[in-house]
Every structure is written in structure tokens, then in C-alpha cells.
Amino acid sequence: MKSTITLVLFIFITTSFVSAQILDLELYASNFDRPVSIKHAGDDRLFIVEQDGLIKIINADGSNQSTPFLDINNRVINTGNERGLLGLAFHPDYASNGYFFINYINNAGDTVVSRFTRDATNSNIADPTSEFIIITYAQPFSNHNGGDLAFGPDGYLYIASGDGGSGGDPEDNAQNTLNLLGNLLRLDIDATTPTQNYSIPSSNPFIGHPNFRAEIFAYGLRNPWKFSFDRFTNDLWIADVGQNQYEEINMVSSAEAAIGLNYGWRCYEGNGPFNTDDCSDASAYTFPVEGYFHSGDGASKCSITGGYRYRGTTYTNFEGLYFFADICSQEIGYLTFNESTMTWSKTFEQFSGQWSAFGEDLNGEIYVSDLSSGNIFKLIDTTLSLDDDVISSISIYPNPAKNQVNINFGPFSTSDQAIEIDIHDLQGKKVMSVSRNQDNIQTINTSQLAGGIYILNVNSNNGSQGTHKLVIQ
């Protein structure tokens, strides 16, 4: 039996429509110990990383596998609040090669990024003897380890590295580009060199620069606690934990990210100066698109947990929202994009939990973990009516499409309520609107649409709505 925590909130979407919604947290699974990461492996399971050194599996029905997927507790130091097993990423070809990657702090107190392999006969367990160390680097203090991992749309492995810890970055690691601290690293883990178990992608922004480690993709980060890629646009989102005043939410397009950005720490905390000794002009840094103060932004806050931009198909009201949380205030927040001003605005809603990680499932639905209770919740919108379950079963094909797309209305007969079909671009602008005809399979001419990604909404006159990602070639 699943339980819910219900909270009514209103979101004013400044695109082509205004909608009200209810954000709920539905209990999805429980009995985890300090869960700090949620990932999927290209199927309907969720993998939960426990800080002490275990990875466990939630089955599609919400039940837990009794045997851990991986247990490396004896290799992980878990003293202090910020050390332990911190990150997980599955290889893009995991289904065929069984490779996955983890980020942990070893018993010497240093960062290790390793590859492991799935068991050859049982997909619910990994081979603990298969560790292949990719990279290690020293941690001067016990905190600010970063630790998140993700494969980008380019197929390379991205690694979030904190500034090495203490407070105020006393060693100025985040601006020292000859070490690997305070950075987002990018590695090609499918190719090795005679001296390294990885290679440097030829498109890395600082390759060949004498004052930079070639592994660096971006720098000037304090403690990036979770980053993600927008599965529609490939935009990069980084939540960076602040010092004592401001928590950052950074977002850049894939094109902007590729030039090698400096996010400003320790010169700047958020948009404000922190320690500008030997720093460049402010124009040299990339500042957050949003964020919040520890005081003055509602409840007292202290540490951001980054999440995902919603790209699932179940909850239309969530489309395009970026979800995040603060572990101290126990709030879950979201950003809404304002198309007219090209800016983001934030909203906080109060819940009860130490929100340590967000995760996406295969279909883009979002989950969040509570560090204190060990529970995993799913973000849901309970304003959905029963008709929404039916309307969400409508299918579209071919997808990707060229000059036309077909909509199969399935259980909706021609006598059902009126239906409008709207197509929006990723900025929320409506680019096409047609009414349903009498055909059970309706064909829409899309030849006038430029190539790219769109959102196709099927709207009934009773307020039900189905959302589909549409790719035009």
C-alpha cells in the first residue's frame, strides 16, 4: 500500500497556458540506509546507492530485492557526514556490456572512480571482484567531495568534484586548474592510454592548455551536490552547495558548456563576491540562473540538493519544471521558466524529510530520497482525473517524424468529449493546434515544422491532458 503526503500549490506557467497543480510525494519504497543516489539502468528498476557502500534494487512493482546489487562497505570510509559511496552511473551500453561506474571515498580518505561489471548470469547482482579503477585523486579534508556521476549525451563520463573541503576553500582548489578539485571532469572511459585507464575526449575545452588538467570540463565549483542533463535539450544543470549565504543553481546549454566555464568559487558565492584576491573581472565567470539565500528566502536553509527537469509524460503540469530541495529546510522547490523575460523563478513547498537525492526512471518520472528515514518517494500530481489514465494511453507514430505524424486515440471513440491537439516548442510556445476529426487514427501534417524536439499535448474539454515528446527530423 502506498501512502501520500499531499500539498496543494499553484504554478503560473508563463508560456501559452496557466495551470494549477498539486505536488505530492508518494511513498514508493522504504528500508534503505542513508540513500544518496537514485539511478536506472535502462530498464524499469531503480538502483539506490547507500552511503555506507551498498547499492540496492527496487523492482518495477516497488518491492526491494533482498540481496544487494553491490556491497563494497569494506572499501568505503563512511565516517563524517559527507564521505562514503556517493555516485553511480550506468554505461550507455550497459544492456550489452554490463558496465557501471561508482564514485566513493576509500579507506585512505581519497576519491576513487571505478568500473564494475554485472554478474554474467544474474542481472540483479554485480561482481564485487570486477573492480577496475578509472581514476583516483586525493581529498585534503573530509567534506566537499562532490561525488555525482552521469554519462552525458555525448557518451562521456562526467564526474562532480568538490573543492576539497574545510571552509572557504583555504587552498583555493576550485580556481587551481592544475588539480582535479572543484571541477566537473569529463572522461572517455571506452579508451585507455599506456598510463591511464581512460582517455581525454578531443573536444575537452582545455586540452593542450599548459595551465589546465585536460580532464577538466568546467571549474570554479564548491561542492556540486548532484548534476543532471535535460533529456530533451541536453542542457546541463548543476546544483552547487554554498558557503554560508547562497545556494546556486547553474544551467547552461550544451554549446555553452563546451567552451569550458568558470563558475566562480571562491571568488564569488552566487552573484556576490566572497574572496576576490587574485580574481579576474566578474565577466570571466558564469553565474547561476537561480538560487536562494540561507535566510530571507522563507525558512532557514543551508544545503541544496540538485535534481532534474521534468520530462516525463504522466504529469502534464510538471512539464519543464526543474526540481531541487534543501536538506535543512526540508523544502522541495522547483523553477519555472518565464518565456517573456527569459528568466527562471523559484517556488518552495514544505515537506518533512532530509532530501538527499533525486532520480529519474526510464520514462522521466522523478523520485526523491529521504536520508533520515531511508524512504524513496515519487513526485506525483494528484489533480489527474481518471480520464487522464485513458488519455495518456494515446500513442503517436512515427516518432521521429518527417512530414506527418499519426495519433492513435485507442479507447477514445469519436463520440467522446472534444479534443484539441496542441504542439509546443521547448520554450512553451504553441506552434500548431488542430481539432480531432472523426478518425480513430488521425494524421497531422507536420511538414511546416522545423527539425527539433516538440511537446505534443492532447487536451480534452474536461481538463484531461496527455503529453508526448515529438521529434521532427
C-alpha positions as CSV (number, residue, x, y, z in Angstrom):
1,M,0.0,0.0,0.0
2,K,1.5,3.4,-1.0
3,S,0.9,6.5,1.1
4,T,0.9,10.1,0.1
5,I,2.0,13.4,1.6
6,T,-0.3,16.0,-0.1
7,L,0.4,19.6,-0.6
8,V,-1.6,22.0,-2.8
9,L,0.3,24.6,-4.7
10,F,-0.3,26.8,-7.7
11,I,2.1,27.3,-10.6
12,F,1.6,30.0,-13.0
13,I,3.3,28.9,-16.2
14,T,4.1,31.9,-18.4
15,T,4.0,30.1,-21.7
16,S,0.8,29.5,-23.6
17,F,-1.3,28.3,-20.6
18,V,-1.8,28.7,-16.9
19,S,-2.4,25.6,-14.8
20,A,-2.9,24.7,-11.1
21,Q,-1.4,21.6,-9.7
22,I,-1.0,19.5,-6.5
23,L,2.5,18.3,-5.8
24,D,2.5,15.0,-3.8
25,L,5.2,12.7,-2.5
26,E,4.0,9.1,-2.8
27,L,5.9,6.5,-0.8
28,Y,7.5,4.2,-3.4
29,A,9.9,2.1,-1.4
30,S,11.4,2.0,2.1
31,N,14.0,0.3,4.3
32,F,17.1,1.9,2.9
33,D,20.1,3.2,4.9
34,R,21.2,6.8,4.1
35,P,20.3,6.7,0.4
36,V,22.3,9.3,-1.6
37,S,21.7,8.5,-5.3
38,I,18.9,7.1,-7.4
39,K,19.6,5.8,-11.0
40,H,18.1,3.5,-13.6
41,A,19.9,1.1,-15.9
42,G,17.8,1.5,-19.0
43,D,15.0,-0.7,-17.6
44,D,12.1,-0.5,-15.1
45,R,14.2,-1.0,-12.0
46,L,15.7,1.7,-9.7
47,F,19.1,1.4,-8.2
48,I,19.6,3.0,-4.7
49,V,23.1,4.0,-3.5
50,E,23.5,3.7,0.2
51,Q,26.3,5.9,1.7
52,D,27.9,3.1,3.6
53,G,28.8,1.3,0.4
54,L,25.9,-0.7,-0.8
55,I,23.7,-0.5,-4.0
56,K,20.2,-2.0,-3.8
57,I,17.5,-2.5,-6.3
58,I,13.8,-1.5,-6.3
59,N,11.8,-3.7,-8.7
60,A,9.2,-2.2,-11.0
61,D,6.4,-3.1,-8.5
62,G,8.1,-1.1,-5.7
63,S,9.4,-4.2,-3.9
64,N,13.1,-4.4,-2.8
65,Q,15.5,-7.1,-3.9
66,S,16.6,-8.9,-0.8
67,T,20.2,-9.2,-1.9
68,P,22.3,-6.0,-2.6
69,F,23.3,-5.4,-6.1
70,L,26.8,-4.5,-4.8
71,D,28.4,-4.4,-1.4
72,I,31.8,-2.7,-1.0
73,N,31.3,-1.5,2.5
74,N,34.8,-2.7,3.4
75,R,36.4,-0.5,0.8
76,V,34.5,2.7,1.8
77,I,35.2,5.1,4.6
78,N,31.9,6.3,6.0
79,T,33.0,8.4,8.9
80,G,31.9,12.0,8.7
81,N,28.7,13.2,7.1
82,E,30.0,13.7,3.5
83,R,32.1,10.6,2.8
84,G,31.1,7.2,1.6
85,L,29.7,5.7,-1.6
86,L,28.4,8.8,-3.4
87,G,27.7,8.3,-7.1
88,L,26.5,5.8,-9.7
89,A,26.2,5.8,-13.5
90,F,25.4,3.0,-15.9
91,H,27.3,2.8,-19.2
92,P,25.2,3.8,-22.2
93,D,25.7,0.2,-23.5
94,Y,25.0,-1.4,-20.1
95,A,22.5,-3.8,-21.5
96,S,25.2,-5.4,-23.6
97,N,28.4,-4.9,-21.7
98,G,27.2,-4.8,-18.0
99,Y,29.5,-1.9,-17.1
100,F,28.6,0.6,-14.4
101,F,30.7,3.2,-12.6
102,I,30.8,4.3,-9.0
103,N,32.4,7.2,-7.0
104,Y,33.4,6.6,-3.5
105,I,35.8,7.7,-0.7
106,N,38.2,4.9,0.1
107,N,39.7,4.0,3.5
108,A,42.6,6.4,2.9
109,G,40.1,9.2,2.5
110,D,40.6,9.8,-1.2
111,T,38.2,9.7,-4.2
112,V,38.0,6.6,-6.3
113,V,36.0,6.3,-9.6
114,S,35.8,2.7,-10.6
115,R,34.1,0.4,-13.1
116,F,32.3,-2.7,-12.0
117,T,30.6,-5.4,-14.1
118,R,27.2,-7.0,-13.8
119,D,27.1,-10.7,-12.9
120,A,27.2,-12.9,-16.0
121,T,24.1,-15.0,-15.1
122,N,22.1,-12.8,-12.6
123,S,21.2,-9.2,-13.6
124,N,20.3,-8.4,-10.1
125,I,23.8,-8.7,-8.7
126,A,27.2,-7.3,-9.7
127,D,30.6,-9.0,-9.5
128,P,32.4,-7.4,-6.5
129,T,35.7,-8.7,-7.7
130,S,35.4,-6.9,-11.1
131,E,36.6,-3.5,-9.9
132,F,38.6,-1.6,-12.5
133,I,39.8,1.7,-11.1
134,I,39.5,4.6,-13.6
135,I,40.9,7.5,-11.6
136,T,41.8,8.5,-8.1
137,Y,42.6,11.8,-6.5
138,A,43.5,13.0,-3.0
139,Q,41.0,14.7,-0.7
140,P,42.7,17.2,1.7
141,F,39.7,17.3,4.1
142,S,36.7,15.1,4.8
143,N,34.0,17.2,3.3
144,H,33.1,18.7,-0.1
145,N,33.6,15.5,-2.1
146,G,31.0,16.1,-4.7
147,G,30.7,12.5,-6.0
148,D,27.9,12.5,-8.5
149,L,28.4,10.7,-11.9
150,A,26.5,10.8,-15.1
151,F,27.0,9.9,-18.8
152,G,26.3,12.9,-21.0
153,P,24.5,12.9,-24.3
154,D,28.0,12.7,-25.9
155,G,28.6,9.3,-24.3
156,Y,31.4,10.6,-22.0
157,L,31.5,10.1,-18.2
158,Y,31.1,13.3,-16.2
159,I,32.4,13.5,-12.6
160,A,31.5,16.1,-10.0
161,S,34.4,17.0,-7.8
162,G,34.2,19.3,-4.7
163,D,36.8,21.8,-3.7
164,G,38.5,19.5,-1.2
165,G,36.7,20.7,1.9
166,S,37.2,22.7,5.1
167,G,35.5,26.1,4.7
168,G,36.1,28.9,2.3
169,D,38.3,26.8,0.1
170,P,41.5,27.6,2.0
171,E,43.8,26.0,-0.6
172,D,42.0,27.8,-3.5
173,N,41.5,24.5,-5.2
174,A,38.4,25.5,-7.2
175,Q,40.5,28.1,-9.1
176,N,43.6,26.0,-9.3
177,T,43.2,24.3,-12.7
178,L,46.3,22.1,-12.2
179,N,44.4,19.8,-9.8
180,L,41.1,17.9,-10.1
181,L,39.2,19.6,-7.2
182,G,36.3,22.0,-7.6
183,N,35.6,20.8,-11.1
184,L,33.3,18.9,-13.4
185,L,35.5,16.3,-15.1
186,R,34.8,14.6,-18.4
187,L,36.5,11.3,-19.4
188,D,36.3,8.9,-22.3
189,I,36.2,5.6,-20.4
190,D,35.9,3.5,-23.5
191,A,39.5,4.1,-24.4
192,T,42.7,3.7,-22.3
193,T,46.2,5.0,-22.7
194,P,49.5,3.5,-21.7
195,T,49.4,5.4,-18.5
196,Q,45.7,5.9,-17.7
197,N,42.6,3.8,-17.6
198,Y,40.8,6.5,-19.6
199,S,41.5,8.9,-22.3
200,I,40.7,12.6,-22.8
201,P,37.9,13.5,-25.2
202,S,39.4,15.5,-28.1
203,S,36.6,18.1,-27.5
204,N,37.5,18.8,-23.9
205,P,37.8,22.6,-23.6
206,F,41.3,22.8,-22.0
207,I,43.1,20.0,-23.8
208,G,46.6,21.1,-24.6
209,H,46.5,24.1,-22.3
210,P,49.6,24.1,-20.1
211,N,47.8,25.6,-17.1
212,F,44.9,23.2,-17.0
213,R,44.4,19.5,-16.4
214,A,42.9,18.1,-19.6
215,E,40.3,16.2,-17.7
216,I,38.6,19.5,-16.6
217,F,35.3,20.3,-18.4
218,A,34.3,23.1,-16.1
219,Y,35.7,24.6,-12.8
220,G,35.1,27.0,-10.0
221,L,32.7,24.8,-8.1
222,R,32.5,24.5,-4.3
223,N,30.5,21.2,-3.7
224,P,28.3,20.3,-6.7
225,W,25.8,18.0,-4.9
226,K,24.1,16.5,-7.9
227,F,24.0,17.5,-11.6
228,S,21.9,16.3,-14.5
229,F,21.3,16.6,-18.2
230,D,17.9,17.6,-19.6
231,R,16.9,14.6,-21.6
232,F,15.1,16.8,-24.2
233,T,17.6,19.7,-24.7
234,N,20.9,18.3,-23.3
235,D,21.2,21.4,-21.1
236,L,23.5,20.9,-18.1
237,W,22.1,21.6,-14.6
238,I,24.5,21.8,-11.6
239,A,23.4,22.5,-8.0
240,D,26.4,23.9,-6.1
241,V,26.3,24.0,-2.3
242,G,27.1,27.5,-0.9
243,Q,29.4,28.6,1.9
244,N,27.2,30.4,4.4
245,Q,24.9,32.7,2.4
246,Y,23.8,31.4,-1.0
247,E,22.9,28.1,-2.8
248,E,23.5,28.0,-6.5
249,I,21.5,26.5,-9.4
250,N,23.6,26.6,-12.6
251,M,22.2,25.8,-16.1
252,V,24.0,26.1,-19.4
253,S,23.2,24.8,-22.9
254,S,25.4,22.1,-24.3
255,A,27.0,24.6,-26.6
256,E,27.8,27.0,-23.7
257,A,29.2,24.2,-21.6
258,A,31.5,23.0,-24.3
259,I,33.7,26.2,-24.1
260,G,34.9,25.5,-20.6
261,L,33.2,27.6,-18.0
262,N,34.4,29.0,-14.7
263,Y,31.6,29.0,-12.1
264,G,33.4,31.5,-9.9
265,W,34.0,29.9,-6.5
266,R,35.9,31.0,-4.3
267,C,35.9,34.4,-5.9
268,Y,32.1,34.5,-5.8
269,E,29.4,32.8,-3.8
270,G,26.4,33.1,-6.0
271,N,26.3,36.5,-7.6
272,G,28.2,38.1,-4.6
273,P,31.9,38.4,-4.0
274,F,33.4,36.0,-1.4
275,N,37.2,36.3,-1.7
276,T,38.3,38.2,-4.8
277,D,42.0,38.2,-4.1
278,D,43.8,37.5,-7.4
279,C,40.5,37.1,-9.2
280,S,39.5,38.2,-12.7
281,D,36.8,40.7,-13.7
282,A,33.3,39.4,-13.0
283,S,32.8,39.0,-16.7
284,A,35.1,36.0,-16.7
285,Y,32.7,33.9,-14.6
286,T,29.4,32.1,-15.2
287,F,26.8,33.0,-12.6
288,P,23.8,30.9,-11.5
289,V,20.5,31.2,-13.3
290,E,18.8,31.0,-9.9
291,G,19.4,30.1,-6.3
292,Y,18.4,31.1,-2.8
293,F,19.7,32.7,0.4
294,H,20.1,30.8,3.6
295,S,18.0,33.5,5.3
296,G,15.5,35.8,3.7
297,D,14.1,33.2,1.3
298,G,11.5,31.8,3.7
299,A,12.5,29.0,6.1
300,S,16.2,28.9,7.1
301,K,18.2,26.9,4.5
302,C,21.7,25.6,4.3
303,S,22.4,23.0,1.6
304,I,20.9,22.4,-1.9
305,T,20.2,19.0,-3.4
306,G,20.1,19.2,-7.2
307,G,17.5,17.4,-9.2
308,Y,16.1,17.1,-12.7
309,R,13.9,19.0,-15.2
310,Y,10.7,17.0,-15.5
311,R,10.4,15.4,-18.9
312,G,8.0,12.5,-18.1
313,T,4.7,12.1,-19.7
314,T,2.4,11.3,-16.8
315,Y,2.1,14.7,-15.1
316,T,1.5,17.5,-17.7
317,N,1.6,20.2,-15.1
318,F,5.2,19.3,-14.2
319,E,6.4,19.7,-17.8
320,G,9.7,21.7,-17.9
321,L,9.9,22.3,-14.2
322,Y,13.3,21.9,-12.6
323,F,13.0,20.2,-9.1
324,F,15.5,20.6,-6.3
325,A,15.5,20.6,-2.5
326,D,17.2,21.9,0.6
327,I,18.3,19.4,3.2
328,C,17.9,21.7,6.1
329,S,14.6,23.5,5.5
330,Q,13.2,20.2,4.2
331,E,11.6,22.1,1.4
332,I,11.2,20.8,-2.2
333,G,11.4,23.6,-4.8
334,Y,11.0,24.0,-8.5
335,L,12.0,26.5,-11.1
336,T,9.5,27.8,-13.7
337,F,10.7,29.4,-16.9
338,N,9.3,32.8,-18.0
339,E,9.4,33.0,-21.7
340,S,8.7,36.7,-21.9
341,T,11.7,37.6,-19.7
342,M,13.8,34.5,-20.4
343,T,14.3,34.0,-16.7
344,W,13.6,31.4,-14.1
345,S,11.5,31.9,-10.9
346,K,11.5,29.6,-7.9
347,T,8.8,28.3,-5.6
348,F,9.3,26.4,-2.3
349,E,6.9,23.9,-0.7
350,Q,7.3,22.5,2.7
351,F,7.6,18.7,3.3
352,S,9.3,16.6,6.0
353,G,12.5,14.9,5.1
354,Q,16.2,15.3,4.5
355,W,16.1,15.2,0.7
356,S,19.5,13.8,-0.3
357,A,19.0,12.9,-4.0
358,F,16.6,13.0,-6.9
359,G,16.4,10.4,-9.6
360,E,14.7,9.8,-13.0
361,D,13.3,6.5,-14.1
362,L,13.4,5.2,-17.6
363,N,10.3,7.2,-18.5
364,G,11.4,10.5,-17.0
365,E,9.3,10.3,-13.8
366,I,11.1,11.8,-10.8
367,Y,11.9,10.3,-7.4
368,V,13.5,11.7,-4.2
369,S,15.2,10.1,-1.3
370,D,15.0,10.9,2.4
371,L,18.4,10.5,4.1
372,S,16.9,10.2,7.6
373,S,14.0,7.7,7.1
374,G,15.5,5.8,4.2
375,N,12.3,6.2,2.2
376,I,12.1,6.7,-1.6
377,F,9.2,8.9,-2.8
378,K,7.8,9.5,-6.2
379,L,6.8,13.1,-7.2
380,I,3.2,13.0,-8.4
381,D,0.4,15.3,-9.3
382,T,-2.9,14.2,-7.8
383,T,-5.1,16.7,-9.8
384,L,-5.1,14.0,-12.5
385,S,-8.6,12.6,-13.1
386,L,-9.5,9.0,-14.0
387,D,-9.7,10.1,-17.7
388,D,-6.1,11.1,-17.6
389,D,-5.1,7.4,-17.3
390,V,-7.1,6.7,-20.5
391,I,-5.9,9.8,-22.4
392,S,-2.3,9.1,-21.5
393,S,-2.6,5.7,-23.4
394,I,-3.0,7.6,-26.7
395,S,0.0,6.8,-28.9
396,I,1.8,8.8,-31.7
397,Y,3.9,7.4,-34.6
398,P,6.2,7.6,-36.4
399,N,8.4,9.3,-33.8
400,P,10.8,10.7,-35.0
401,A,8.5,12.0,-37.8
402,K,9.2,13.9,-41.0
403,N,6.2,15.3,-42.9
404,Q,3.3,13.8,-40.8
405,V,2.5,12.1,-37.5
406,N,-0.3,9.7,-36.7
407,I,-2.3,9.9,-33.4
408,N,-4.0,6.6,-32.4
409,F,-6.8,7.5,-29.9
410,G,-7.3,3.9,-28.8
411,P,-10.2,3.8,-26.3
412,F,-11.4,7.3,-27.2
413,S,-14.3,6.9,-29.7
414,T,-15.5,9.7,-31.9
415,S,-18.4,10.2,-29.5
416,D,-16.1,11.1,-26.6
417,Q,-15.5,14.7,-25.4
418,A,-14.0,17.2,-27.8
419,I,-10.2,17.0,-28.1
420,E,-7.7,19.6,-29.2
421,I,-4.2,18.7,-30.3
422,D,-1.5,21.3,-29.5
423,I,2.2,21.2,-30.4
424,H,4.6,23.4,-28.4
425,D,8.3,24.1,-28.8
426,L,10.6,23.5,-25.9
427,Q,10.2,27.2,-24.8
428,G,6.5,26.6,-24.4
429,K,5.3,28.5,-27.5
430,K,2.4,26.9,-29.3
431,V,3.3,26.3,-32.9
432,M,0.3,24.2,-34.0
433,S,-3.2,23.5,-32.9
434,V,-5.8,21.2,-34.6
435,S,-9.1,19.7,-33.6
436,R,-9.7,16.0,-33.5
437,N,-11.5,14.6,-36.6
438,Q,-13.7,11.6,-36.9
439,D,-10.9,9.1,-37.5
440,N,-9.7,6.8,-34.7
441,I,-6.2,7.3,-36.2
442,Q,-5.7,10.9,-37.1
443,T,-2.9,12.1,-39.4
444,I,-1.4,15.6,-38.8
445,N,0.7,17.4,-41.4
446,T,4.0,18.4,-39.7
447,S,5.9,19.5,-42.8
448,Q,5.8,23.1,-41.8
449,L,7.7,22.4,-38.5
450,A,11.4,22.8,-38.3
451,G,13.5,19.9,-37.3
452,G,13.8,19.6,-33.5
453,I,12.1,18.4,-30.3
454,Y,8.5,19.4,-29.5
455,I,5.8,18.7,-26.9
456,L,2.5,17.3,-28.3
457,N,-0.4,17.8,-25.9
458,V,-3.8,16.0,-26.4
459,N,-6.4,18.0,-24.4
460,S,-10.0,17.0,-23.7
461,N,-12.7,19.5,-22.8
462,N,-12.9,18.1,-19.2
463,G,-9.4,19.2,-18.5
464,S,-7.6,15.9,-19.0
465,Q,-4.3,16.1,-20.9
466,G,-1.8,13.6,-22.4
467,T,1.7,14.7,-23.2
468,H,4.1,13.2,-25.7
469,K,7.6,14.1,-26.8
470,L,7.6,14.6,-30.6
471,V,10.8,14.6,-32.6
472,I,10.7,16.2,-36.1
473,Q,13.5,15.2,-38.4
